[in-house]
Structure formats: C-alpha cells, structure tokens
C-alpha cells in the first residue's frame, strides 16, 4: 500500500468555511463525527503562512483562520518561538542513546495513574514517523486499560521531523478506543505560539470533555507540582531550556522537597511519611496503618469488592485530597458513604505517598531482574526477597494488601480485575527507583513480580516466619 492510499488527501469532516470545499464527492459526515476530535499539537510549519500576520482571514493549509479577538490579543513574539532555532541545535546535540527510547514512564500521579513522557526531540525524520508512533503505541498499550496521562515535551522539534496535520489525524483515528477514553490529561510542556493558534482554531469543533484534557505547562516546576512528582528525571536539554525560559526558578531540589514533606511535629500524619513513623505514632495492629485497614475493610464488602473497574478507575481527586488532609490532622474519617473509587484511590495514594516504596529501594535492583530469573527459581527467589529482605513493618503491610488483592482477583468475573490487571495498577505504587525515573523496561519486571506474588501467594506465605506480635500502646 503506497503512502497516497494510506493517507487520504484531506482531513475528514465538513468544510470549515465557504472558502474551503471538500474535493470528495462522498456525503459529508455529521457534526457528531467530530465530537472526539483532538487538536493537532504540532505539524509542519510550512502549512501556516508565518510570513504574513494574522488578519481577517488567513489560510492555514486546508483551513481558514477567521478573525478572532483572542488571537489578536495574543502576544506574537513568544519567547519560545524566538528561541526555536536554538532548540533545534540543542536537540541535534542530544546523545543518541536518549533517542533509542520512544517514550518514558515518568511514574504515577497523585491519583496513582501512570504517566508517560513523549519527547519531540526524539522524533525521527518524517519518513520514519509512522513506525515510531506504532512503537510508542506498542510500548504503552498494556497500560491503557487503566486511566493514564501523557506529557508531551515540545522542546527540540526540528524542521525535518515535524509530523503533518494529515499524519496526526490518521494516527489518532487508528488508536484503539481505550487510548482515547482512558487518557485523562494531555500536558503540553513549553507550548509554542503555533500550538496555541491551532488549539484556538479547533476548540469550537471538539467536545468540551476533550478540551478539559489538554493543559499547557509553562515550566518544569509547574509540571512537578501538577503531577505530584518531586523527583522528575528529564533530558538535560529540556532542563537547560526550562532554566533559560524561567531564570528566576531553580530546578527542583529533591532533598529540599523531601524535607518539606517531613511531619513537622504532627504525629497524626499517615500520608507522605515513612511507614516506620506511622507504626511508631499510630495505633497500628500488626504494623497495618489505621487508614489502610479502613480502606481495605470498606472495599471488602460484598457489592463493593466486585465493582467493575475497581482500582482501574480514578476517584474524585478533590475528595481524595480532602480525606488525606483529614486523616493527617488526626480525624477519624468515616468511609461508609464514600464512593468506591475514591476509597480505592485513597489506598493507592497512601502507597504512592510513602517516603520510601513499600518494597523498599534496596529490593529495586533484585525485583527488576525478575524476568531474567529461570522460571524454576522464581518461587524461591521471590519468597526469599519478601521474607528475608523486607523490614518487619513492610513485610506485614505488603502481606496484608496482597491478601486483600487476592480476594479482589477472586471476584474478577464481576470486577474484571485479574492479577495481571492489578499488577499493572499496583506495581509502580509498590516499588520505584530512588535514583531516577523507572523506565518502561524496568516497569515490566516489577509488574510481573507483583503478578507472580498474587498468583503464588499461598506458597510464598505458607509458613509466615516473619509474623510477630506487635504491642499497641
């Protein structure tokens, strides 16, 4: 199939104005066909007549930009555009090893949703873009059954790798429904004036639901705050460019961020502190924090544990944050009337907010080698890691949560959450790197490790050698 037959000559849909007419003789689709149309984030600048200022009507490729007061008030000399040539030079100096990765797994956000980073600086030349996009789709496909987030870093786009409008449209239409439906936010970092013009142009023709998904991010500090990631490892070219755009801001200091998360004398805190701190200052039976036990008890009720998509769907973020604040103030929260997805989100948030992951930084290198172990040795190795290398409080809490998740799996016929589905959700919340972002190559063995534990929990915990009696003050 040649390129011309692969991509139609024009975008589908009715003409935007009388100046633009469909060249096809087929009947025009209804406006309802455009309800999930997404904006074209960046395409070939040759489609935009940048040499002429925006006036009453300006042709942009196959479209017409009508007179728009908002656009007239837009500052045309955006500093991002002024430095665009320098961005291209920086991207050309990017080490080739970075470009071998199609996208990065950046971690999980405040609600436990997977975050994937896509970099314009890693785009190949136009002739290879189709294969590049297919590789990205293949890499993140196992994760899009759940809610997820994309972060697009616009820095470093070059003239020879800009995707065309037609290419972006066809790539979007090929996406599986889950890719579109479960995408919760698309953050565009360091957006250019051109992106904003295109977005203003398409806004009237796309759904309100999708418009709320796209968010512009002006700085890496803003991105860290939005995602709730104090430690965000990004290519140096992006960090250097951000420093140039925002000279008054300093790069996030992980040590300072960690210090800001200290309890400050509030012994009632259960979110954002070390597990040992909670065990020392809260009434924890067998090292199980009170809020974890409340969440598990509430979710274990018949009619709740079998809720379809439990842990897969995100709960209301504001409700989760309000509950976390009340718990940290020492209030006794009642979850009996709280939405199931909010409670599930609260449990995921607890794990994600721990100062150190539940499976500890010390186990990271071992767990990420899980898929390299011979199958006949996996049971012994996993059992040894869990029983002998986890601190007592980590062991007890991990066992408690695993026992609960096994009961969730037992209801998989109703809730559709198999052990592998739960592993995808909980893997990044059980373990992450203390050195840098967890890559997609590393997240796969972490998820496989958790899946193995859920499927073989009886053998692993047959003899509970670590269980001890914990005195509750």
Long-range contacts (C-beta under 8 A, 24 or more apart in sequence): 6-170, 7-166, 7-167, 7-170, 8-166, 8-170, 9-166, 10-62, 10-166, 11-62, 11-165, 11-166, 11-169, 12-169, 13-37, 16-63, 16-64, 16-205, 17-64, 17-66, 19-57, 19-59, 19-64, 20-62, 20-63, 20-64, 34-205, 34-206, 35-206, 35-207, 36-180, 36-206, 36-207, 36-210, 37-202, 37-205, 37-206, 37-207, 37-210, 38-172, 38-180, 38-206, 38-210, 39-198, 39-199, 39-202, 39-203, 39-206, 39-214, 40-165, 40-168, 40-169, 40-198, 40-202, 41-152, 41-154, 41-168, 41-188, 41-195, 41-198, 42-120, 42-154, 42-157, 42-162, 42-163, 42-192, 42-194, 42-195, 42-198, 43-162, 43-163, 43-164, 43-165, 43-167, 43-168, 43-198, 44-162, 44-163, 44-164, 44-165, 45-159, 45-162, 45-194, 47-164, 47-165, 48-194, 48-197, 54-197, 60-198, 60-201, 61-165, 62-165, 63-201, 65-197, 65-201, 68-200, 70-200, 71-197, 71-200, 74-193, 74-196, 74-197, 75-193, 76-193, 78-192, 78-193, 79-245, 80-154, 80-190, 80-191, 80-192, 80-193, 80-245, 81-192, 81-193, 81-194, 83-241, 83-244, 83-245, 84-192, 87-155, 87-156, 87-157, 87-241, 88-156, 88-157, 88-158, 88-159, 90-121, 90-155, 90-156, 90-237, 90-240, 90-241, 91-120, 91-121, 91-155, 91-156, 91-157, 91-158, 91-237, 92-158, 93-237, 94-121, 94-156, 94-235, 94-237, 98-122, 98-235, 99-124, 101-439, 101-440, 102-132, 102-135, 102-136, 102-139, 103-136, 103-139, 103-140, 103-440, 104-437, 104-439, 104-440, 105-428, 105-437, 105-438, 105-439, 105-440, 105-442, 105-443, 106-151, 106-227, 106-229, 106-232, 106-437, 107-227, 107-229, 107-232, 107-428, 107-432, 107-437, 107-438, 108-348, 108-352, 108-428, 108-429, 109-149, 109-227, 109-228, 109-229, 110-227, 110-228, 110-317, 110-320, 110-321, 110-349, 110-352, 111-147, 111-314, 111-315, 111-317, 111-320, 111-345, 111-348, 111-349, 112-314, 112-345, 112-348, 112-349, 112-351, 112-352, 112-425, 112-429, 113-146, 113-147, 113-148, 113-149, 113-184, 113-314, 114-143, 114-146, 114-148, 114-149, 114-424, 114-428, 115-148, 115-149, 115-150, 115-151, 115-227, 115-229, 116-140, 116-143, 116-148, 116-149, 116-150, 116-151, 117-150, 117-151, 117-153, 117-234, 118-150, 118-151, 118-152, 118-153, 119-153, 119-155, 119-156, 119-235, 119-238, 120-152, 120-153, 120-154, 120-155, 120-156, 120-157, 120-161, 121-153, 121-155, 121-156, 121-157, 121-235, 121-237, 121-238, 122-156, 123-157, 123-158, 123-161, 123-162, 123-163, 124-161, 125-160, 125-161, 126-160, 126-161, 126-162, 126-163, 126-164, 126-167, 129-161, 129-163, 129-167, 130-167, 130-171, 133-171, 137-175, 137-179, 139-440, 140-440, 141-176, 142-424, 143-424, 144-176, 144-178, 144-179, 144-182, 144-183, 145-178, 145-182, 145-312, 145-421, 145-424, 146-182, 146-312, 146-421, 146-424, 146-425, 147-182, 147-184, 147-312, 147-313, 147-314, 148-182, 148-183, 148-184, 149-183, 149-184, 149-185, 149-186, 149-187, 149-227, 150-183, 150-185, 150-186, 150-187, 151-187, 151-189, 151-217, 151-223, 151-227, 152-186, 152-187, 152-188, 152-189, 153-189, 153-190, 153-234, 153-238, 154-188, 154-189, 154-190, 154-191, 154-192, 154-195, 155-189, 155-190, 155-237, 155-238, 155-241, 156-237, 156-238, 183-213, 184-213, 184-314, 185-213, 185-214, 185-215, 186-213, 186-214, 186-215, 187-215, 187-216, 187-217, 187-223, 187-226, 187-227, 188-214, 188-215, 188-216, 188-217, 189-217, 189-220, 189-223, 189-238, 190-217, 190-218, 190-238, 190-241, 190-242, 190-245, 191-216, 191-217, 218-245, 218-246, 219-245, 219-246, 219-249, 220-251, 220-252, 221-246, 221-249, 221-252, 224-252, 230-254, 230-257, 230-258, 230-261, 231-257, 232-437, 233-436, 233-437, 258-355, 261-355, 266-328, 266-329, 266-330, 268-327, 268-328, 268-329, 268-330, 269-328, 270-327, 270-328, 270-350, 271-324, 271-327, 271-328, 271-349, 271-350, 271-353, 272-328, 272-353, 272-355, 273-354, 273-355, 274-354, 274-355, 274-356, 275-354, 275-355, 275-356, 275-358, 275-393, 275-394, 275-397, 276-391, 276-393, 277-355, 279-393, 279-470, 283-472, 283-473, 284-393, 284-470, 284-472, 285-470, 285-472, 286-396, 286-400, 286-467, 286-470, 287-392, 287-393, 287-396, 287-397, 287-470, 288-396, 288-397, 288-400, 289-350, 289-397, 291-327, 291-333, 291-346, 291-350, 292-347, 292-350, 292-397, 292-400, 292-401, 294-333, 294-335, 295-335, 295-343, 295-344, 295-346, 295-347, 295-350, 296-347, 296-400, 296-401, 296-404, 298-335, 298-336, 298-338, 298-343, 299-340, 299-343, 299-344, 299-347, 299-404, 299-408, 300-404, 300-407, 304-340, 305-407, 305-408, 305-411, 305-415, 306-411, 306-414, 306-415, 307-340, 307-341, 307-415, 308-414, 308-415, 308-416, 309-341, 309-415, 309-416, 309-417, 310-340, 310-341, 310-344, 310-408, 310-415, 310-417, 311-344, 311-348, 311-408, 311-417, 311-422, 311-425, 311-426, 312-416, 312-417, 312-421, 312-425, 313-341, 313-344, 314-341, 314-345, 315-339, 315-341, 315-342, 315-343, 315-344, 315-345, 315-346, 316-341, 316-342, 317-345, 320-345, 320-346, 320-349, 324-349, 324-353, 348-425, 348-426, 348-429, 351-401, 351-426, 351-429, 351-430, 352-429, 356-434, 357-429, 357-430, 357-431, 357-432, 358-394, 358-397, 358-398, 358-401, 358-429, 358-430, 358-431, 359-390, 359-394, 359-398, 359-430, 359-431, 360-389, 360-390, 360-391, 360-394, 360-431, 361-433, 361-434, 362-389, 363-389, 363-390, 363-431, 364-431, 364-432, 364-433, 364-434, 367-431, 367-445, 367-446, 367-449, 368-442, 368-445, 368-446, 369-445, 370-445, 370-446, 370-448, 370-449, 370-452, 371-444, 371-445, 371-448, 372-445, 378-452, 379-456, 379-459, 379-460, 382-449, 382-452, 382-453, 382-456, 382-460, 383-459, 383-460, 386-453, 386-460, 387-460, 387-465, 387-466, 390-466, 392-466, 392-468, 395-466, 396-466, 396-467, 396-470, 398-430, 399-461, 399-464, 401-426, 402-453, 402-454, 402-457, 402-461, 403-457, 405-454, 406-454, 406-457, 409-454, 419-451, 419-454, 419-455, 420-447, 420-451, 422-450, 422-451, 422-454, 423-447, 423-448, 423-450, 423-451, 423-454, 426-450
